[in-house]
Amino acid sequence: MNFRYDGMSGLRGFFLFLMVLLTASCASAPELVAAPVILPVSIVPTLTPFQPLASTNIDPYALSATPQVELTFTPYPTQYVPAQGLPATAQIIPPSDVGLPNMNNPLTGLLVNDPASLQHRPFAIKIANSPDYVRPQSGLTLADVVYEYYIEWGDTRFIAVFYSNTPTMVGPVRSGRFFDEHVTRMYHAFLVFKSADPRELNYLKESDLSDFLVIVGFGGCSPYFTGPYHRDSYNNQFFNATKWAACAIKKGVDNSQQNLRGGFFTEDIPDSALSVKRIFSSYSEYSYNYWDYDPATHKYFRYQEANDMVKGKPEAYTPLSDAQTGLPVTAENVVVLFVPHIYANSYNAHDQVFNIDLLDFGNAYVFRDGVSIPAQWNRVDPDQPVLLTDLTGNPIYLRPGRTFYQVMGVNSMYTQNGEDWRFVFQTP
């Protein structure tokens, strides 16, 4: 549901509602603890469409010039210069020629202890995020890049890219979707998943990616195993990445190091008037989360919903951790991408089978080091990752480390309340 207002009557209602919200915002915020944290929904401001309303005479650049410390409408800046050539002063971590030592992971910008650890294709592994009992998952803290996106009926799923690490236990591995093709192509990866809807499975198997699909139950050498948990087998399948190299040789598939485009990374904190403490992403009343920034570590810590919000239950959160490492799930960079979610036909619409079109360009927000940067994502080459630029077309430098992408629809809503940013997913 999109929120709109109409003429002066709508303006008066908006400002009256804004005064009520400002009064409520004077109350102190609840303290976050390791136990489930309940956030009262009454403090959530009215949602604002991502696109600025035509009737608002607000200069987006004037709003961006100073920190916004009060509840405010934050329109997305409308000026954008597509990147047609990178500035000569940009320092990119370049990919090494295949076969030569590569001391930097192009996906994270971090040095690697053993260059041989990069002498293979990455893995793009589907990891469950629902039902709730699959948490904590295994392997998220060992991934280089992670995408979270809406699948259907209120649920989300992760596709995690592993390059510098080859974990012994990743999962639970779940089924594939059309969107996974984008991630597989961007990182020249093996796609590790547990079957799929016939429409999606047949599409992937009939594509030129067919040799790089690693599916549970397909073939005699796929290093899946049943996990140690007493639960249904469908949510108890895990992948041992350390055993795949031998399988690739046996199957005769190409597992050589790929020529991946290096990313832009720096530890220097970018200038931005927009600050952030928490980044909320609400995909449904069943699936919502937030990232909490810790200045001491320069990391965002992930919190996941502790209950659904059905029948008026309030938001509640609990930290998300990794069963494989015992560590909290963190990211140095959190990027919100606004991407078209398309139904190919009425049959797919009925079943919520999305085509998420991560090609061309779109709006984004980049969060790093406690600041927010309005951005654009660009992907004109299907075989390379997205390029993030500012609104003048210059590349945005990420902090070296893990990047977590929250994929939202282009009709999704967002608000900024001080240092809290809220993104609410909207389906077509």
C-alpha positions as CSV (number, residue, x, y, z in Angstrom):
1,M,0.0,0.0,0.0
2,N,1.4,3.4,-1.0
3,F,0.7,6.4,1.1
4,R,-0.3,9.5,-0.7
5,Y,-1.8,12.9,0.2
6,D,-4.2,15.1,-1.8
7,G,-4.1,18.9,-1.9
8,M,-4.3,21.2,1.2
9,S,-6.5,18.7,3.1
10,G,-3.8,16.1,2.8
11,L,-1.2,18.6,3.9
12,R,-3.1,19.6,7.0
13,G,-3.5,15.9,7.9
14,F,0.2,15.3,7.2
15,F,1.4,18.1,9.4
16,L,-1.1,17.2,12.2
17,F,0.2,13.6,12.1
18,L,3.8,14.9,12.0
19,M,3.2,16.9,15.3
20,V,1.9,13.8,17.0
21,L,4.9,11.8,15.9
22,L,7.3,14.5,17.1
23,T,5.6,14.4,20.5
24,A,5.9,10.7,20.7
25,S,9.5,10.7,19.6
26,C,10.5,12.6,22.8
27,A,10.2,9.4,24.7
28,S,13.5,7.6,25.3
29,A,14.3,4.7,22.9
30,P,14.4,1.1,24.4
31,E,17.8,-0.3,25.1
32,L,19.0,-3.1,22.9
33,V,20.0,-6.3,24.7
34,A,20.8,-9.8,23.6
35,A,17.3,-11.0,24.5
36,P,14.5,-10.3,22.1
37,V,14.1,-6.5,21.8
38,I,10.6,-5.1,21.4
39,L,10.3,-1.8,19.6
40,P,7.0,0.0,19.8
41,V,5.4,0.4,16.4
42,S,3.8,3.7,17.5
43,I,7.1,5.6,16.9
44,V,7.3,4.5,13.2
45,P,6.7,7.6,11.0
46,T,4.4,7.6,8.1
47,L,6.0,5.7,5.2
48,T,7.3,7.8,2.3
49,P,7.4,6.5,-1.3
50,F,10.9,6.1,-2.6
51,Q,10.1,8.5,-5.4
52,P,9.6,12.2,-4.2
53,L,6.0,13.4,-4.5
54,A,5.6,15.8,-7.3
55,S,3.7,18.3,-5.2
56,T,6.5,18.7,-2.6
57,N,8.6,21.8,-3.3
58,I,11.6,20.5,-1.4
59,D,15.2,20.8,-2.6
60,P,16.7,17.3,-2.0
61,Y,20.2,18.8,-2.0
62,A,19.3,21.3,0.7
63,L,18.1,18.5,2.8
64,S,21.3,16.6,2.3
65,A,23.5,19.5,3.2
66,T,23.0,19.2,7.0
67,P,22.5,16.2,9.3
68,Q,18.9,15.4,9.8
69,V,18.3,14.8,13.5
70,E,14.5,15.1,13.5
71,L,11.8,13.1,11.9
72,T,11.7,14.3,8.3
73,F,10.7,13.4,4.8
74,T,13.9,12.4,2.9
75,P,13.3,12.5,-0.9
76,Y,15.7,10.7,-3.0
77,P,17.9,13.1,-5.0
78,T,16.8,13.2,-8.6
79,Q,20.0,14.2,-10.4
80,Y,22.1,11.4,-11.7
81,V,24.9,11.2,-14.1
82,P,25.5,7.7,-15.5
83,A,29.0,6.4,-15.2
84,Q,30.5,6.4,-18.7
85,G,34.1,6.2,-17.7
86,L,35.8,6.0,-14.3
87,P,37.7,9.0,-13.0
88,A,41.4,8.8,-13.5
89,T,42.0,9.4,-9.8
90,A,39.9,6.4,-8.8
91,Q,41.9,3.7,-7.1
92,I,40.5,0.3,-7.8
93,I,41.8,-3.0,-6.6
94,P,42.4,-4.6,-10.0
95,P,41.9,-8.3,-10.7
96,S,45.2,-10.1,-11.3
97,D,45.7,-12.1,-14.5
98,V,44.5,-15.6,-14.1
99,G,47.2,-17.8,-12.8
100,L,49.2,-15.0,-11.2
101,P,49.3,-14.6,-7.4
102,N,46.5,-12.4,-6.2
103,M,46.9,-11.1,-2.7
104,N,43.7,-9.2,-2.6
105,N,40.2,-10.6,-2.6
106,P,38.4,-8.6,-5.3
107,L,35.1,-9.1,-3.5
108,T,36.2,-7.7,-0.1
109,G,39.4,-5.7,-0.7
110,L,41.0,-7.7,2.0
111,L,44.5,-9.3,1.8
112,V,44.4,-13.1,1.8
113,N,47.0,-15.1,3.7
114,D,47.2,-17.7,0.9
115,P,46.9,-16.7,-2.7
116,A,46.0,-20.3,-3.6
117,S,42.7,-19.8,-1.7
118,L,41.5,-17.7,-4.7
119,Q,42.5,-20.2,-7.4
120,H,39.0,-21.5,-8.0
121,R,35.5,-20.3,-8.9
122,P,33.4,-18.8,-6.1
123,F,30.4,-20.5,-4.7
124,A,26.9,-18.9,-4.6
125,I,25.0,-20.9,-2.0
126,K,21.3,-20.6,-1.2
127,I,20.8,-20.4,2.6
128,A,17.4,-20.6,4.3
129,N,16.1,-17.8,6.5
130,S,12.7,-19.3,7.3
131,P,11.1,-21.0,9.1
132,D,12.5,-19.5,12.2
133,Y,14.0,-22.8,13.5
134,V,16.6,-22.9,10.8
135,R,18.5,-20.2,12.7
136,P,21.3,-19.9,13.5
137,Q,22.4,-20.8,10.0
138,S,25.9,-22.0,9.1
139,G,28.4,-20.1,7.1
140,L,27.1,-16.5,6.8
141,T,30.1,-15.0,8.7
142,L,32.5,-16.7,6.3
143,A,30.8,-15.3,3.1
144,D,32.4,-12.4,1.2
145,V,29.1,-11.1,-0.2
146,V,25.5,-11.8,0.8
147,Y,22.2,-10.9,-0.9
148,E,18.9,-11.1,0.9
149,Y,15.8,-11.0,-1.2
150,Y,12.0,-11.6,-1.1
151,I,11.0,-15.1,-2.4
152,E,7.2,-15.4,-1.8
153,W,4.5,-15.4,0.9
154,G,6.3,-13.1,3.3
155,D,9.7,-15.0,3.4
156,T,13.2,-14.0,2.4
157,R,16.3,-16.1,1.5
158,F,20.0,-15.5,1.3
159,I,22.4,-16.2,-1.5
160,A,25.9,-16.0,-0.1
161,V,29.0,-15.8,-2.2
162,F,32.1,-17.6,-0.8
163,Y,35.5,-17.0,-2.4
164,S,38.3,-16.7,0.1
165,N,36.7,-19.2,2.5
166,T,35.6,-22.8,1.8
167,P,33.5,-23.7,4.8
168,T,32.9,-27.3,5.8
169,M,29.2,-26.7,6.6
170,V,27.0,-24.1,4.8
171,G,23.3,-24.1,5.1
172,P,20.7,-25.2,5.4
173,V,20.7,-25.2,1.6
174,R,17.4,-24.3,0.0
175,S,15.8,-24.0,-3.4
176,G,16.8,-21.7,-6.2
177,R,15.0,-18.7,-7.8
178,F,15.3,-16.7,-11.0
179,F,17.3,-14.0,-9.2
180,D,20.1,-16.5,-8.5
181,E,21.1,-16.4,-12.1
182,H,22.2,-12.8,-11.7
183,V,24.5,-13.6,-8.7
184,T,25.9,-16.7,-10.4
185,R,26.8,-14.7,-13.5
186,M,28.2,-11.6,-11.6
187,Y,30.7,-13.7,-9.7
188,H,31.3,-16.5,-12.2
189,A,30.2,-18.9,-9.5
190,F,28.9,-22.4,-8.9
191,L,25.2,-22.1,-7.9
192,V,24.6,-24.4,-5.0
193,F,20.9,-25.0,-4.3
194,K,18.3,-27.6,-3.4
195,S,16.2,-27.9,-6.5
196,A,13.6,-25.3,-7.5
197,D,10.1,-24.8,-8.8
198,P,10.0,-26.5,-12.3
199,R,9.7,-23.1,-14.0
200,E,12.9,-21.9,-12.4
201,L,14.7,-25.2,-12.4
202,N,14.1,-25.9,-16.1
203,Y,15.2,-22.4,-17.0
204,L,18.5,-22.8,-15.1
205,K,19.2,-26.3,-16.5
206,E,18.5,-25.2,-20.0
207,S,20.8,-22.1,-19.7
208,D,24.5,-21.9,-20.4
209,L,24.9,-22.1,-16.6
210,S,23.9,-25.8,-16.5
211,D,27.5,-27.1,-16.0
212,F,27.8,-24.9,-12.9
213,L,24.6,-26.0,-11.1
214,V,25.3,-28.0,-7.9
215,I,22.0,-29.4,-6.9
216,V,21.1,-31.7,-4.0
217,G,20.4,-35.2,-5.3
218,F,21.7,-34.5,-8.9
219,G,24.8,-36.4,-9.8
220,G,27.0,-38.8,-7.9
221,C,29.4,-36.3,-6.5
222,S,27.7,-33.4,-4.8
223,P,29.1,-32.9,-1.3
224,Y,25.8,-32.5,0.6
225,F,25.1,-34.1,3.9
226,T,22.4,-34.2,6.5
227,G,22.9,-31.9,9.3
228,P,22.9,-32.8,13.0
229,Y,19.5,-31.2,13.8
230,H,16.4,-33.2,14.7
231,R,14.0,-31.6,12.2
232,D,12.5,-32.2,8.8
233,S,15.0,-33.3,6.2
234,Y,14.1,-30.5,3.8
235,N,15.6,-27.9,6.1
236,N,18.5,-30.1,7.2
237,Q,20.7,-30.3,4.1
238,F,24.2,-28.7,4.2
239,F,27.1,-28.3,1.8
240,N,30.8,-29.0,2.4
241,A,32.7,-26.6,0.2
242,T,36.1,-28.3,0.9
243,K,35.1,-31.4,-1.0
244,W,33.9,-29.7,-4.2
245,A,37.3,-29.3,-5.9
246,A,37.6,-33.1,-6.2
247,C,34.1,-33.3,-7.4
248,A,34.7,-30.6,-10.1
249,I,37.7,-32.6,-11.4
250,K,35.6,-35.8,-11.5
251,K,32.8,-34.1,-13.3
252,G,35.2,-32.3,-15.7
253,V,33.8,-28.8,-15.0
254,D,35.8,-25.6,-15.1
255,N,36.9,-24.7,-11.6
256,S,39.7,-22.3,-12.5
257,Q,40.3,-18.9,-11.1
258,Q,38.0,-16.3,-12.8
259,N,38.8,-12.8,-14.0
260,L,36.6,-10.9,-11.5
261,R,36.4,-7.2,-11.6
262,G,38.0,-5.7,-8.5
263,G,35.9,-3.5,-6.3
264,F,36.5,0.0,-4.9
265,F,37.6,-0.2,-1.2
266,T,39.1,2.2,1.3
267,E,39.2,2.6,5.0
268,D,38.9,6.3,4.7
269,I,35.4,7.4,5.9
270,P,33.5,9.2,3.1
271,D,32.0,12.7,3.7
272,S,28.3,12.5,4.2
273,A,25.8,14.7,6.1
274,L,23.5,11.6,6.5
275,S,24.3,9.5,9.6
276,V,22.9,6.1,10.5
277,K,22.8,3.9,13.6
278,R,20.2,1.3,12.6
279,I,19.0,0.1,9.2
280,F,15.6,-1.6,9.3
281,S,14.4,-3.8,6.5
282,S,10.8,-5.0,6.7
283,Y,9.8,-7.6,4.0
284,S,6.6,-8.7,5.7
285,E,5.0,-9.1,9.1
286,Y,6.8,-12.5,9.2
287,S,10.2,-11.4,8.1
288,Y,12.0,-8.2,9.2
289,N,15.4,-7.3,10.5
290,Y,17.8,-4.4,11.3
291,W,21.5,-3.7,11.3
292,D,23.0,-1.9,14.3
293,Y,26.2,0.1,13.7
294,D,29.1,-0.4,16.2
295,P,31.7,2.5,15.8
296,A,34.3,0.5,17.8
297,T,34.5,-2.2,15.2
298,H,33.2,-0.4,12.1
299,K,30.7,-3.2,11.7
300,Y,27.0,-3.5,11.4
301,F,25.5,-6.3,13.6
302,R,22.4,-8.1,12.3
303,Y,19.2,-8.6,14.3
304,Q,16.4,-10.7,13.1
305,E,12.7,-10.8,14.0
306,A,12.0,-12.8,17.2
307,N,8.3,-13.2,16.4
308,D,5.8,-12.3,13.7
309,M,3.6,-9.2,13.9
310,V,0.4,-11.1,13.3
311,K,-2.6,-10.0,15.3
312,G,-1.0,-6.8,16.6
313,K,2.1,-8.3,18.1
314,P,4.9,-5.7,18.4
315,E,8.3,-5.8,16.6
316,A,10.8,-7.9,18.5
317,Y,14.4,-8.7,17.6
318,T,17.1,-11.1,18.5
319,P,20.8,-11.2,17.4
320,L,21.5,-13.3,14.4
321,S,24.6,-15.6,14.8
322,D,26.4,-18.3,12.8
323,A,26.3,-21.8,14.1
324,Q,29.4,-22.7,12.2
325,T,31.7,-20.1,13.8
326,G,29.7,-19.0,16.9
327,L,30.1,-15.4,15.8
328,P,27.5,-12.7,15.3
329,V,26.5,-12.0,11.7
330,T,28.1,-8.7,10.7
331,A,28.9,-6.6,7.7
332,E,31.2,-3.7,7.0
333,N,28.9,-2.5,4.3
334,V,25.1,-2.6,4.0
335,V,23.7,-1.7,0.6
336,V,20.0,-1.3,-0.1
337,L,19.2,-1.9,-3.8
338,F,15.9,-0.9,-5.4
339,V,15.3,-3.4,-8.2
340,P,12.3,-4.2,-10.4
341,H,10.3,-7.2,-9.3
342,I,8.4,-8.5,-12.4
343,Y,5.9,-11.2,-13.0
344,A,6.3,-12.8,-16.4
345,N,2.7,-13.8,-16.6
346,S,-0.5,-14.2,-14.5
347,Y,0.4,-17.7,-13.6
348,N,3.7,-16.5,-12.0
349,A,1.9,-13.6,-10.3
350,H,-0.6,-16.0,-8.7
351,D,2.3,-18.1,-7.2
352,Q,4.5,-15.0,-6.5
353,V,7.3,-16.3,-8.8
354,F,9.3,-13.1,-9.3
355,N,11.8,-12.1,-12.0
356,I,14.0,-9.7,-10.1
357,D,15.7,-7.7,-12.9
358,L,19.2,-6.7,-11.6
359,L,20.3,-5.3,-15.0
360,D,20.8,-1.7,-16.3
361,F,20.7,0.7,-13.3
362,G,18.6,1.9,-10.4
363,N,18.5,3.7,-7.0
364,A,20.4,2.5,-4.0
365,Y,21.7,3.5,-0.5
366,V,25.2,2.6,0.7
367,F,25.7,2.4,4.5
368,R,29.3,2.3,5.8
369,D,31.1,3.7,8.9
370,G,27.8,5.1,10.3
371,V,27.0,7.3,7.3
372,S,24.5,7.0,4.4
373,I,25.3,7.7,0.8
374,P,22.6,8.1,-1.8
375,A,23.7,6.0,-4.7
376,Q,23.0,4.4,-8.1
377,W,23.7,0.8,-8.9
378,N,24.9,0.0,-12.5
379,R,25.2,-3.3,-14.2
380,V,25.5,-3.1,-17.9
381,D,27.8,-6.2,-18.1
382,P,25.9,-9.3,-17.0
383,D,29.1,-11.1,-16.2
384,Q,30.4,-8.6,-13.7
385,P,29.1,-7.3,-10.3
386,V,27.1,-4.1,-9.9
387,L,29.0,-0.9,-9.8
388,L,27.9,1.6,-7.1
389,T,28.3,5.2,-7.9
390,D,27.3,8.5,-6.3
391,L,24.8,10.8,-7.9
392,T,27.5,12.4,-10.1
393,G,28.7,9.1,-11.5
394,N,31.8,8.7,-9.3
395,P,32.4,5.2,-7.9
396,I,31.6,4.7,-4.2
397,Y,34.4,3.2,-2.1
398,L,33.2,0.5,0.3
399,R,35.0,-0.4,3.6
400,P,37.2,-3.5,3.1
401,G,35.2,-6.5,4.3
402,R,31.8,-8.1,3.9
403,T,29.1,-6.4,2.0
404,F,25.4,-7.3,2.6
405,Y,22.8,-6.4,0.0
406,Q,19.2,-5.9,0.9
407,V,17.2,-6.2,-2.3
408,M,14.0,-4.1,-2.3
409,G,11.4,-3.5,-5.0
410,V,11.3,-0.2,-6.8
411,N,7.9,0.6,-5.2
412,S,9.3,0.0,-1.7
413,M,9.0,2.7,0.9
414,Y,11.5,4.3,3.2
415,T,11.7,6.8,6.0
416,Q,14.5,8.4,8.0
417,N,13.9,9.2,11.7
418,G,17.2,10.7,13.1
419,E,19.8,7.9,12.7
420,D,17.2,5.2,12.1
421,W,16.5,4.3,8.5
422,R,13.5,2.1,7.6
423,F,12.9,0.3,4.3
424,V,9.6,-1.5,3.7
425,F,9.3,-3.9,0.8
426,Q,6.4,-3.5,-1.6
427,T,5.4,-6.1,-4.1
428,P,4.3,-5.1,-7.7
